[in-house]
Amino acid sequence: MAEEMEPSSPRRESQDPEKRFSHSDDDQQDFPTKVEWADDAENPQNWPFAKRCFHTIVPTLIAFVTTLASSIYTPGRSEVQAEFGVSSTVAILPFSFYTLGLAFGPLIASPCSENFGRRAVYFVCTPIFALFTLGAGFSQSIASLTVCRFFAGCFGSPALSVGNATLSDVWAPHERAIPMAIIVCAPFLGPTLGPLIGGFVAEGKGWRWTQWVILFFTVAFLTPAFFMSETYRKQILERRAKRAEGNGLELRRTETAASRASRAAKGTQVLLMNTIGRPVHMLVTEPIIGLFSLYVAFIFAMQYAFFAAFPWVFSNTYGFSLGAQGLTFLGLGVGCLIGFSAICGSNVWIDKPRAQRWRERQRQEQEVQPSPGMLEAGPKPRRTSPPPEFALSIAFPGSVVLPVALFMFAWTARPSVHWIVPIVAETLFGISNLLIFMACTLYLMNTYGPMYGASAMAACSLLRYILGAVFPLFILQMYEALGTGWATSLLGFVSIVLGFVPWGFVKWGEKLRGMSKYPCEG
């Protein structure tokens, strides 16, 4: 199997199920090299700190505008309903289909980034996203609006999953917590601020401008991407091979023209298997991905359902206007910022000291004189990075706070209780949402590494956005039938059951990684 990009943490040998997909040899074998990648000047993890920060900020901004575009439509839903003469459920379809597009885009874009590089995906997909967003604003029917929104979601989504892979390329495992928190926080702030911005835009300019305002953000945030460099190891080495072919240099096999020709010869069928087949296969066969994705997808679906439910709750319970309804989502935004601060604080005061103590224990174990039996068995591979389960610690408070927030909102959103109380519950929901999703992102990326990490995140995104597209279609009917109290409580009961997922990985995570069909850490 291909050696992990961060050689500080050895991979467990595992039979790769993709061998039957006949994908490129350089995904399957490890070849000797004269230059260790860890010390290579072209290794993105060895770039200057400022350059690595730049390659963190740009994907984060693109991810922000992509998710902002998802919910900015919702305040204009009533106007769309009146203009096109459709029901409230049909009027929510452009929102749901955009979210559905976010699910399917990474299925192709993320593995394509593993075949063709991260940078190419940004430059191909984001301009197409802008064109479909422009078309959505000019739509003259609900059908054309829904179709344009769907394809805008498809081509905007790569920044979400490929962005995580870019940061995995640029930062070593022990450095990823804060950069990952940044790129995770931005997509949560995007849909949170969408109803706020969209509410005032829809009131002042109409629903069409909720689409066109996204174009201004896109141009501003995509322009710096032209100054980005490629971060994916395979592409960097292949470009080096092109420069060196005429110089007669001895190169590792993954850098040769023969390797590139071999990959190109696989054809469209194999490309589809590796791009679409890999994330779906990982989702249904990897318990780590399947269970964590289900937990995160349920929380994410609740957030997107709340974009339709919260305006109904605050309008019927407190009589809020359209603009005031958007302001209520500031509770979620504040929760995201508090969650981000908690992640940064945990990384500085808890995670890093804990990892340092772990490394010290590893060093002491290496210094112990081995017994004759140990010598016969051969040296035990030395790990210099903690196991992936270390990333789960931030999910524990989140799994407890989440049901508390839901039950608090359920039984305080009533005329006899001040409106600030359910908004505080929103804040708690935002905190727990970010903590759990951050733990999931770090755990999957640290488990599957840069080689398969993008596919793991694409698999997670698939389930997350499918549920995010479906929940808004029935959430209003559920709230109207059950009332705010029992409808939200039902979600709270489910969150209690799924809250055991990260706790279970602490006990059985190593065993599950040992059963994985893909190369895993540990």
C-alpha positions as CSV (number, residue, x, y, z in Angstrom):
1,M,0.0,0.0,0.0
2,A,1.1,3.5,-0.6
3,E,3.0,5.0,2.3
4,E,1.1,7.6,4.3
5,M,2.0,11.1,3.4
6,E,3.0,11.9,7.0
7,P,5.6,9.2,7.6
8,S,5.6,10.1,11.3
9,S,2.6,7.8,11.7
10,P,2.9,4.3,10.1
11,R,0.0,2.7,8.3
12,R,-1.5,-0.6,9.3
13,E,-1.2,-3.0,6.4
14,S,-4.6,-3.8,5.0
15,Q,-6.0,-5.5,1.9
16,D,-7.2,-2.6,-0.3
17,P,-10.7,-3.4,-1.8
18,E,-9.9,-1.1,-4.7
19,K,-7.4,-3.5,-6.1
20,R,-10.3,-5.2,-7.9
21,F,-11.1,-1.8,-9.3
22,S,-7.7,-1.8,-11.1
23,H,-6.8,1.7,-10.3
24,S,-3.4,3.2,-10.6
25,D,-0.4,1.3,-9.3
26,D,0.8,4.4,-7.5
27,D,-2.2,4.1,-5.2
28,Q,-1.3,0.5,-4.4
29,Q,2.4,0.2,-4.0
30,D,5.2,1.9,-2.2
31,F,8.4,2.5,-4.1
32,P,11.8,3.6,-2.8
33,T,12.9,7.1,-3.2
34,K,16.2,8.9,-2.8
35,V,14.6,11.8,-1.1
36,E,12.4,11.4,1.9
37,W,9.1,13.2,1.4
38,A,9.0,14.3,5.0
39,D,12.1,16.4,4.4
40,D,11.4,17.4,0.8
41,A,11.2,21.2,0.2
42,E,8.2,20.7,-2.1
43,N,6.2,18.9,0.6
44,P,3.4,21.4,1.5
45,Q,3.9,20.6,5.2
46,N,7.4,22.1,4.8
47,W,6.2,25.3,3.2
48,P,6.6,28.6,5.1
49,F,3.9,29.2,7.7
50,A,2.4,32.1,5.9
51,K,2.0,30.1,2.7
52,R,0.3,27.3,4.6
53,C,-2.1,29.8,6.2
54,F,-3.0,31.2,2.8
55,H,-3.8,27.7,1.5
56,T,-6.1,27.3,4.6
57,I,-7.9,30.6,4.2
58,V,-8.8,30.4,0.5
59,P,-10.6,27.0,0.6
60,T,-12.3,28.2,3.8
61,L,-13.7,31.3,2.1
62,I,-14.9,29.3,-0.9
63,A,-16.6,26.8,1.4
64,F,-18.2,29.7,3.3
65,V,-19.8,31.2,0.2
66,T,-20.9,27.7,-1.0
67,T,-22.9,27.1,2.2
68,L,-24.1,30.7,2.4
69,A,-25.8,30.1,-0.9
70,S,-27.7,27.2,0.5
71,S,-29.8,29.0,3.1
72,I,-29.8,32.5,1.7
73,Y,-32.8,31.4,-0.5
74,T,-35.1,30.5,2.4
75,P,-36.3,34.0,3.3
76,G,-37.5,34.5,-0.3
77,R,-39.5,31.2,-0.3
78,S,-42.9,32.9,0.3
79,E,-42.3,35.3,-2.6
80,V,-41.3,32.4,-4.9
81,Q,-44.5,30.6,-3.8
82,A,-46.6,33.6,-4.7
83,E,-44.8,34.4,-8.0
84,F,-44.9,30.9,-9.4
85,G,-48.2,29.9,-7.8
86,V,-46.9,26.7,-6.1
87,S,-47.4,25.2,-2.7
88,S,-45.1,25.8,0.3
89,T,-43.6,22.3,-0.1
90,V,-42.8,22.9,-3.8
91,A,-41.4,26.3,-3.0
92,I,-38.8,24.7,-0.6
93,L,-37.6,22.4,-3.4
94,P,-34.9,24.8,-4.7
95,F,-33.4,24.8,-1.2
96,S,-33.6,21.0,-0.8
97,F,-32.2,20.4,-4.3
98,Y,-29.3,22.7,-3.7
99,T,-28.5,20.7,-0.6
100,L,-28.9,17.5,-2.6
101,G,-26.4,18.9,-5.1
102,L,-24.0,19.4,-2.2
103,A,-24.3,15.7,-1.6
104,F,-23.5,14.4,-5.0
105,G,-20.8,16.9,-6.1
106,P,-18.1,15.5,-3.8
107,L,-18.7,11.9,-5.0
108,I,-16.8,12.9,-8.2
109,A,-14.8,15.9,-7.2
110,S,-13.1,14.5,-4.1
111,P,-11.7,11.4,-5.7
112,C,-10.9,13.4,-8.9
113,S,-8.8,15.6,-6.6
114,E,-6.9,12.5,-5.6
115,N,-6.3,11.7,-9.3
116,F,-5.8,15.1,-10.8
117,G,-4.9,17.4,-7.9
118,R,-6.8,19.7,-5.6
119,R,-6.1,23.0,-7.5
120,A,-7.7,21.8,-10.8
121,V,-11.0,20.9,-9.0
122,Y,-11.3,24.4,-7.5
123,F,-10.8,26.1,-10.9
124,V,-13.1,23.8,-12.8
125,C,-16.0,23.7,-10.4
126,T,-16.3,27.1,-8.7
127,P,-16.8,29.2,-12.0
128,I,-19.5,26.7,-13.1
129,F,-21.1,27.1,-9.6
130,A,-21.3,30.9,-10.3
131,L,-22.9,30.4,-13.7
132,F,-25.7,28.3,-12.3
133,T,-26.2,30.7,-9.5
134,L,-26.6,33.5,-12.0
135,G,-29.1,31.4,-13.9
136,A,-31.1,30.7,-10.8
137,G,-31.6,34.5,-10.4
138,F,-33.0,34.7,-13.9
139,S,-35.3,31.7,-13.6
140,Q,-38.8,32.1,-14.9
141,S,-40.3,28.9,-13.5
142,I,-40.0,26.8,-10.3
143,A,-38.6,24.0,-12.5
144,S,-35.7,26.0,-13.9
145,L,-35.0,27.6,-10.5
146,T,-34.8,24.1,-8.9
147,V,-32.5,22.7,-11.7
148,C,-30.2,25.7,-11.6
149,R,-30.0,25.5,-7.8
150,F,-29.3,21.7,-7.9
151,F,-26.3,22.1,-10.3
152,A,-25.0,25.1,-8.4
153,G,-24.9,22.9,-5.4
154,C,-23.1,20.1,-7.3
155,F,-20.4,22.4,-8.6
156,G,-20.1,24.4,-5.4
157,S,-19.6,21.4,-3.1
158,P,-16.0,20.4,-3.9
159,A,-14.7,23.2,-1.8
160,L,-16.2,21.4,1.2
161,S,-14.6,18.0,0.9
162,V,-11.6,18.9,-1.1
163,G,-10.9,21.8,1.3
164,N,-10.5,19.3,4.1
165,A,-8.1,17.3,1.9
166,T,-6.1,20.4,1.1
167,L,-5.6,21.1,4.8
168,S,-4.6,17.5,5.3
169,D,-1.9,18.0,2.7
170,V,-0.6,21.2,4.2
171,W,-0.7,20.5,7.9
172,A,0.8,17.5,9.8
173,P,-1.6,15.5,12.0
174,H,-0.5,17.2,15.2
175,E,-1.0,20.7,13.6
176,R,-4.4,20.1,12.1
177,A,-6.8,20.9,14.9
178,I,-7.0,24.7,14.6
179,P,-6.8,24.8,10.7
180,M,-9.5,22.1,10.5
181,A,-11.6,24.1,13.1
182,I,-11.4,27.1,10.8
183,I,-12.5,25.3,7.6
184,V,-15.2,23.5,9.6
185,C,-16.5,26.7,11.3
186,A,-16.9,28.6,8.0
187,P,-19.4,26.2,6.4
188,F,-21.4,26.3,9.6
189,L,-21.4,30.1,9.7
190,G,-22.4,30.3,6.0
191,P,-25.9,28.7,6.3
192,T,-26.3,30.4,9.7
193,L,-25.8,33.9,8.2
194,G,-27.7,33.0,5.0
195,P,-31.2,33.6,6.4
196,L,-30.0,36.9,8.1
197,I,-28.6,38.3,4.8
198,G,-31.3,36.8,2.7
199,G,-34.0,38.2,4.9
200,F,-33.0,41.8,4.4
201,V,-32.1,41.3,0.7
202,A,-35.5,39.7,0.0
203,E,-37.3,42.5,1.8
204,G,-35.4,45.2,0.0
205,K,-34.7,43.8,-3.5
206,G,-36.7,40.6,-3.9
207,W,-35.8,36.9,-3.9
208,R,-33.8,37.0,-7.2
209,W,-31.2,39.2,-5.5
210,T,-30.6,36.5,-2.9
211,Q,-29.0,34.6,-5.7
212,W,-27.1,37.4,-7.4
213,V,-25.5,38.6,-4.2
214,I,-23.7,35.3,-4.0
215,L,-21.8,36.2,-7.2
216,F,-20.1,39.1,-5.5
217,F,-18.9,36.8,-2.7
218,T,-17.7,34.2,-5.3
219,V,-15.6,36.7,-7.3
220,A,-14.0,38.1,-4.2
221,F,-13.2,34.7,-2.7
222,L,-12.1,32.9,-5.9
223,T,-9.7,35.5,-7.1
224,P,-7.0,34.7,-4.5
225,A,-7.3,31.0,-5.5
226,F,-5.3,31.8,-8.7
227,F,-2.2,32.2,-6.5
228,M,-2.6,28.8,-4.8
229,S,-0.1,26.0,-5.5
230,E,-0.9,22.3,-5.9
231,T,-0.8,20.5,-2.5
232,Y,-1.4,16.9,-3.4
233,R,1.7,14.8,-3.2
234,K,1.1,12.6,-6.3
235,Q,0.6,15.6,-8.5
236,I,3.7,17.4,-7.1
237,L,5.9,14.3,-7.8
238,E,4.5,13.8,-11.3
239,R,5.2,17.5,-12.2
240,R,8.7,17.0,-10.8
241,A,9.0,14.0,-13.1
242,K,8.1,16.0,-16.1
243,R,10.8,18.5,-15.3
244,A,13.4,15.8,-14.7
245,E,12.6,13.5,-17.6
246,G,15.2,15.1,-19.9
247,N,17.9,15.2,-17.2
248,G,18.2,11.4,-16.8
249,L,17.5,11.5,-13.0
250,E,16.7,8.3,-11.2
251,L,13.1,8.7,-9.9
252,R,10.8,6.5,-7.9
253,R,8.2,4.6,-10.0
254,T,5.4,6.9,-9.1
255,E,7.2,9.7,-10.8
256,T,7.8,8.1,-14.2
257,A,6.0,8.6,-17.4
258,A,5.2,4.9,-17.5
259,S,3.2,5.3,-14.3
260,R,1.2,8.2,-15.7
261,A,0.5,6.3,-18.9
262,S,-0.6,3.3,-16.9
263,R,-3.1,5.4,-15.0
264,A,-4.4,7.1,-18.1
265,A,-4.9,3.7,-19.8
266,K,-7.3,2.6,-17.2
267,G,-10.1,4.5,-19.0
268,T,-13.4,6.0,-18.1
269,Q,-14.8,2.8,-16.4
270,V,-12.0,2.7,-13.8
271,L,-12.2,6.4,-13.2
272,L,-15.9,6.2,-12.4
273,M,-15.2,3.2,-10.1
274,N,-12.6,5.2,-8.2
275,T,-14.5,8.5,-8.1
276,I,-18.1,7.4,-7.5
277,G,-17.5,3.8,-6.3
278,R,-14.9,4.6,-3.6
279,P,-16.9,7.0,-1.4
280,V,-20.1,4.9,-1.7
281,H,-18.1,1.7,-1.0
282,M,-16.5,3.3,2.1
283,L,-19.8,4.5,3.4
284,V,-21.5,1.1,3.3
285,T,-18.5,-1.1,4.3
286,E,-16.5,1.0,6.8
287,P,-18.3,1.1,10.2
288,I,-16.2,4.1,11.3
289,I,-17.4,6.1,8.3
290,G,-21.0,4.7,8.3
291,L,-21.7,5.3,12.1
292,F,-20.0,8.7,12.4
293,S,-21.6,9.9,9.1
294,L,-25.0,8.9,10.4
295,Y,-24.6,10.8,13.6
296,V,-23.2,13.9,11.9
297,A,-25.8,13.7,9.1
298,F,-28.7,13.7,11.6
299,I,-27.3,16.8,13.3
300,F,-26.7,18.5,10.0
301,A,-30.2,17.6,8.8
302,M,-31.7,19.2,11.9
303,Q,-29.8,22.4,11.3
304,Y,-31.1,22.6,7.7
305,A,-34.6,21.7,8.8
306,F,-34.4,24.5,11.4
307,F,-34.0,27.0,8.5
308,A,-37.6,26.2,7.6
309,A,-38.9,25.5,11.1
310,F,-37.4,28.4,13.1
311,P,-39.1,31.2,11.1
312,W,-42.4,29.3,11.6
313,V,-41.8,29.0,15.3
314,F,-40.8,32.6,15.9
315,S,-43.5,34.0,13.6
316,N,-46.3,32.0,15.2
317,T,-45.1,32.2,18.8
318,Y,-43.7,35.7,19.0
319,G,-45.0,37.4,15.8
320,F,-41.5,38.2,14.4
321,S,-41.3,39.9,11.0
322,L,-39.2,38.5,8.1
323,G,-36.1,40.5,8.9
324,A,-36.4,39.7,12.6
325,Q,-36.8,36.0,11.8
326,G,-33.4,36.1,10.2
327,L,-31.9,37.7,13.2
328,T,-32.9,34.7,15.4
329,F,-30.2,32.6,13.5
330,L,-27.5,34.8,15.2
331,G,-27.9,32.3,18.0
332,L,-26.5,29.6,15.8
333,G,-23.7,31.9,14.6
334,V,-22.7,32.7,18.2
335,G,-22.7,29.0,19.0
336,C,-20.4,28.3,16.1
337,L,-18.0,31.0,17.3
338,I,-18.1,29.7,20.8
339,G,-17.5,26.2,19.5
340,F,-14.6,27.3,17.5
341,S,-13.1,29.1,20.5
342,A,-13.6,25.9,22.6
343,I,-11.8,23.8,19.9
344,C,-8.9,26.2,19.9
345,G,-8.7,26.3,23.6
346,S,-8.9,22.5,23.9
347,N,-6.1,22.1,21.3
348,V,-3.8,24.4,23.2
349,W,-4.5,23.5,26.8
350,I,-5.7,19.9,26.6
351,D,-4.8,18.1,23.3
352,K,-1.2,19.3,22.8
353,P,-0.1,18.5,26.4
354,R,-1.9,15.2,26.2
355,A,-0.2,14.4,22.9
356,Q,3.2,15.5,24.3
357,R,2.7,13.1,27.3
358,W,1.9,10.3,24.8
359,R,5.0,10.9,22.8
360,E,7.1,11.0,26.0
361,R,5.7,7.6,26.9
362,Q,6.4,6.3,23.4
363,R,10.0,7.5,23.7
364,Q,10.5,5.9,27.1
365,E,9.1,2.6,25.7
366,Q,11.6,2.7,22.8
367,E,14.4,3.2,25.3
368,V,13.6,0.0,27.3
369,Q,16.0,-2.8,26.6
370,P,14.1,-5.3,24.4
371,S,13.9,-9.0,25.5
372,P,15.2,-11.8,23.3
373,G,11.7,-12.7,22.3
374,M,11.1,-9.1,21.1
375,L,14.3,-9.2,19.1
376,E,13.2,-12.4,17.3
377,A,9.8,-10.8,16.5
378,G,11.5,-7.8,15.0
379,P,11.3,-4.1,16.1
380,K,7.9,-2.7,16.7
381,P,7.1,0.3,14.4
382,R,7.4,3.5,16.2
383,R,4.5,5.9,16.2
384,T,5.2,9.6,16.6
385,S,1.6,10.8,16.3
386,P,-1.2,9.8,18.8
387,P,-3.9,7.4,17.6
388,P,-6.9,8.9,15.8
389,E,-9.1,8.4,18.9
390,F,-7.4,11.3,20.5
391,A,-9.5,13.6,18.3
392,L,-12.7,12.4,19.8
393,S,-12.4,14.2,23.1
394,I,-14.1,17.3,21.8
395,A,-17.2,15.3,20.8
396,F,-17.9,14.2,24.3
397,P,-19.3,17.5,25.6
398,G,-21.0,18.0,22.3
399,S,-22.9,14.7,22.6
400,V,-24.2,15.8,26.0
401,V,-25.0,19.4,25.2
402,L,-26.9,18.5,22.0
403,P,-30.0,16.9,23.6
404,V,-30.0,19.5,26.3
405,A,-30.2,22.2,23.7
406,L,-33.1,20.5,21.8
407,F,-35.2,19.8,24.9
408,M,-34.5,23.4,26.1
409,F,-35.8,24.8,22.8
410,A,-38.7,22.4,22.8
411,W,-40.2,23.6,26.0
412,T,-39.2,27.2,26.2
413,A,-40.4,28.4,22.7
414,R,-43.8,29.6,24.0
415,P,-45.4,33.0,24.5
416,S,-45.0,32.9,28.3
417,V,-41.2,32.6,28.0
418,H,-39.0,35.4,26.6
419,W,-37.7,34.8,23.1
420,I,-34.1,35.0,24.2
421,V,-34.3,31.7,26.0
422,P,-35.0,29.5,22.8
423,I,-32.3,31.6,21.1
424,V,-29.9,30.6,23.9
425,A,-30.9,27.0,23.1
426,E,-29.9,27.6,19.5
427,T,-26.5,28.8,20.7
428,L,-26.0,25.5,22.6
429,F,-27.1,23.6,19.5
430,G,-24.5,25.5,17.4
431,I,-21.8,24.7,20.0
432,S,-22.5,21.0,20.1
433,N,-23.0,20.8,16.3
434,L,-19.5,22.2,15.6
435,L,-17.8,20.2,18.3
436,I,-19.2,16.9,17.0
437,F,-18.5,17.7,13.3
438,M,-15.0,18.8,14.1
439,A,-14.3,15.5,15.9
440,C,-15.7,13.6,13.0
441,T,-13.6,15.5,10.5
442,L,-10.3,15.0,12.5
443,Y,-11.1,11.4,13.2
444,L,-11.8,10.5,9.6
445,M,-8.8,12.4,8.2
446,N,-6.4,11.1,10.8
447,T,-7.7,7.6,10.3
448,Y,-7.6,7.4,6.5
449,G,-5.0,10.0,5.8
450,P,-4.6,12.2,2.7
451,M,-4.7,9.2,0.4
452,Y,-8.2,8.2,1.1
453,G,-9.3,11.1,3.4
454,A,-11.0,13.1,0.7
455,S,-13.1,10.0,-0.2
456,A,-14.0,9.4,3.4
457,M,-15.2,13.0,3.7
458,A,-17.1,12.7,0.4
459,A,-18.9,9.6,1.8
460,C,-19.7,11.6,5.0
461,S,-20.9,14.5,2.9
462,L,-23.1,12.3,0.8
463,L,-25.3,11.1,3.7
464,R,-25.1,14.5,5.4
465,Y,-26.5,16.4,2.5
466,I,-29.0,13.8,1.5
467,L,-30.6,14.0,4.9
468,G,-30.2,17.8,4.9
469,A,-32.2,17.9,1.6
470,V,-35.0,15.6,2.9
471,F,-35.6,17.0,6.4
472,P,-36.9,20.5,5.3
473,L,-39.5,18.8,3.1
474,F,-41.4,17.4,6.1
475,I,-40.3,19.5,9.1
476,L,-43.0,22.1,8.8
477,Q,-45.7,19.4,8.6
478,M,-44.2,17.7,11.7
479,Y,-44.1,21.0,13.7
480,E,-47.7,21.8,12.7
481,A,-48.9,18.3,13.7
482,L,-46.9,17.8,16.9
483,G,-46.3,21.3,18.0
484,T,-42.9,22.9,18.8
485,G,-42.5,20.9,22.1
486,W,-43.0,17.4,20.9
487,A,-41.5,17.8,17.4
488,T,-38.2,19.1,18.8
489,S,-38.3,16.6,21.7
490,L,-38.5,13.8,19.1
491,L,-35.3,15.0,17.6
492,G,-33.8,15.2,21.1
493,F,-34.6,11.5,21.8
494,V,-32.9,10.4,18.6
495,S,-29.8,12.6,19.5
496,I,-29.5,10.8,22.8
497,V,-29.2,7.4,21.1
498,L,-26.7,8.6,18.4
499,G,-24.7,10.4,21.1
500,F,-23.1,7.1,22.1
501,V,-21.3,6.8,18.7
502,P,-18.1,8.8,19.7
503,W,-18.0,7.1,23.1
504,G,-18.1,3.7,21.4
505,F,-15.2,4.6,19.1
506,V,-13.0,5.3,22.1
507,K,-13.5,1.7,23.2
508,W,-13.8,-0.1,19.9
509,G,-12.1,2.3,17.5
510,E,-8.8,0.5,17.3
511,K,-10.6,-2.8,16.7
512,L,-12.7,-1.3,13.9
513,R,-9.6,0.2,12.3
514,G,-8.1,-3.3,12.4
515,M,-11.1,-4.6,10.5
516,S,-11.0,-1.9,7.9
517,K,-10.6,-2.9,4.2
518,Y,-8.7,0.3,3.6
519,P,-5.2,1.4,5.0
520,C,-5.8,3.0,8.4
521,E,-3.6,4.6,11.1
522,G,-2.7,2.4,14.0
